[in-house]
């Protein structure tokens, strides 16, 4: 977490998703929320490539209507997909389910709104809707197809 800890715009990072729930496998994404210090979102967003400096491929998505929230995503050299929303504590991101603060102060998540965890079906529906609306990067879509084939679920 050196890139987070070394940049003054970042307050810390929170691990979420299957890895925190203990459900991850060798094909699981890394879901990491990077929290910018209040008033430093623009600087944090500008520094996002420090987080993915050794990536094979990266892409971004800014969230319309949320000026302090964007998603930076990348593939590591080992073909692990990292999902990395960058937000301020009140930037519009919601924590769902268990989480672990992996960089920054232990109370980092206190100001981030919490919502009930999504079910696996709700997550699959969300991904399906994003794909149907053309909101998936082509590499992300192909990576999802590859994971489905490797997990024995072709056509999912």
Secondary structure, DSSP 8 states (H G I E B T S, - for coil): -HHHHT-TTEEEEEEESHHHHT---TT--EEEEEEE-TT-HHHHHHTHHHHTTT-SEEEEEE-TT-TTEEEEEEE-TT--EEEEEEEETTSS--EES--EEEES-TTGGGGS-EE----HHHHHHHHHHHHHTT-S-HHHHHHHHHHHHHTT-TT-
